[in-house]
C-alpha cells in the first residue's frame, strides 16, 4: 500500500499534474540548447564590428560558430556518466550554472579568445542539457504519456531556435550582439531556481538504494495507485543489473547502442542544421532579398515549432516508428524536389518558390519524425544502470556529426553545388529509412522496465534478429 501525503499541489486526485510542471521546467534545458545554437547566426553579423579579427579570418569565424558544438560534444562525452554518478537533478543544476556563466562570458567578452572560450563553456552546458533533459523527463513520466512529455524537450529546442531568430531580428537594428548572446542568462536562471525545487528521478534514486525518497517522489508525480508496483518493477530490473561503465559494452546492449548511434548520425547527416544554421544563405540563393530571407527564416522556425507540437500530440497515439518513417519519407521527397529546383535553370522565378516551399516542408517532416523521435528513443531503449552513459554515447555521436556537417556544408555548397548537396542528403535519408525499417524498435506504451526486460530476453534468444523484428508489435 502506498502512503499518501495529501494536500496542496502534491495531494488530491490531481497529484499527477505536478509531473507536467516538472517536465516543463526540465524542458528549459531544451530551450537553452535551441537558443544557444540558434543565436550565433544573427550575432555573427555584428561581432565583427567589435572584433575585426573575425571579419579578417574565416577560420576564426568558423571557430566562434563551432566552439559551441565542440563544447557540446565534450559535455555530452562526460555528461552521461555524470548523470549516472551525480544524479539527474544535480546535473541539471550544474548545467544551469554553466549556461549562466557561459552566456555572461559571451556578453562581456573583451577579445575573440575570451568569446571563443565562453562559447565552448556554454557548449559544455548544451552537451549536458542535451542528455539530461530527455533522460530526466523519461524517468519521471508515466509510460502512457512518456512520448509527449519527453518531446516537450524537442518542442523547447525548436522554441529556443525560434526565440533566438526573433531576438536576433529585434536587436539587429542596434547591432546589439552582446544582448543577443547574453539573453540566455534569463532562462538559465529560471532553470536553476525552478529545478532546485523539483524532485530527483525516482529511477535514479532506486538505483542508489534510496527507496524512501523514490517513493515520496513518485507520490508527488503520480496518483496514489501504482506507486508500490512501480518501485517494485524498478527494483526487480535493478537487481538484474551489474554496476560499472563496462556494462554498456555488453553484447545484449549492443543492438540498442547501434540504434542510438545510427539515429544520431542520420539525424545530422540528412541535413537539418544546414537549414537551421544557414537558412538565410540558402534562401538568398533562391532569389530572395536579405530582409525577405530573414523573415522566411522566422517562418521556418514557426513551422519547426508547430510541427513539433503535432508530433507531441501523436507520438503516444500513433507510435514512434510510423512517425519516424513518415517523416523520413517526406524529407526524402522534399530533398529530391529541392535538388531538382536548384538543378534546373531559372531559380529566380517559379522554381524559387518551389525551392522555398520544399525547404519548409522538409523542416516540417523533420519536426514530426527524426527531430523528436531520436531524443525520445535514446531516453527509452537503454537499461537503467547505464542509461546516462549510453545516452551519452548517442549524444556525442550526434554532436560530432553535427560538427562535421556544419563544417562541410558551406564547402559542399560552393564546390559540388546546391543540387548535388541536397541530393546527397536525399541519398542519406534513404539510408535512414532502411535503417529505421530494419532496426528501430517501437516503444509506445511500455514502461522503461518492460523495454529493458524485452532487450534482455531477446538478447539471449536469436542473436541474428534485428531489434525491429524483436520489437513487440506497436499496438499490442
Ligand atoms: C537536433 C538539432 C536541431 C534541432 C532542430 C534537434 O533534434 O538535435 O541538431 O538543430 O532538432 O529542430
Boltz pocket constraint, residues with backbone or C-beta under 6 A from the ligand:
constraints:
  - pocket:
      binder: B
      contacts: [[A, 37], [A, 154], [A, 157], [A, 158], [A, 161], [A, 267], [A, 272], [A, 273], [A, 276], [A, 304], [A, 370], [A, 371], [A, 372], [A, 375], [A, 402]]
      max_distance: 6.0
